[in-house]
Amino acid sequence: MTDAVSGWPLLVERGKPRPIDCKDALCTGATARTAVAIADGRVLLAVVAAPGISLADLARWLANLDAQSALNLDGGGSTSLVIEGRIRTGSTLHIPTHLGVKKSAAN
């Protein structure tokens, strides 16, 4: 393995939203969030901008999109979506950790 991405908590497992055990306001409150999911063999990247969403609501939303598995990656001020070099949502914070997706020439 050369690269890894971590996150917490697991939001969806076997197509069902998981209970969110964290009772901290960061978990229960609405905030910007980033998540990754697998749905019907596709990878879904979810970015919810401010005012945001709770982890439980994010889990239910991803399960409704037929996600079989989903993981929360990040939240709050570091949540951003950049497409073709332009910030589409989020902040201009310089975050050293990111998940990048590159469109292949075959697409």
C-alpha positions, 0 to 999 in steps of 0.5 A: 500500500502506498496511500491511505485515507482514514475517516470516522465513523462508518455511516452505512454498512450493508445498505443500512445506516449505522447508529452514531454512537458519538454524542458530541455536538460535532457528531450530532450537530449540523455541519459541513461534511465529506463522505465516501460511499460505495453504491452499486459498484460506483464510488460516491463522493458526498460533500455537504456545504454549510449549514450542513447536516448531522452524521445520522442524517448523512448516513440516512441520505447515503443509504437512500442513495443505495450506498452499501457502505459509507464512511465519514471523512471530515467535517467543518471548516476543512470540508471543500469541493474543488472541481477543475481547480475551482472551489465549488463549495467550502473554504479556502483553508489549505488542508494538507490531507485530501482525496483527489479524483482524476478523470481519465482520458478514456472517459 
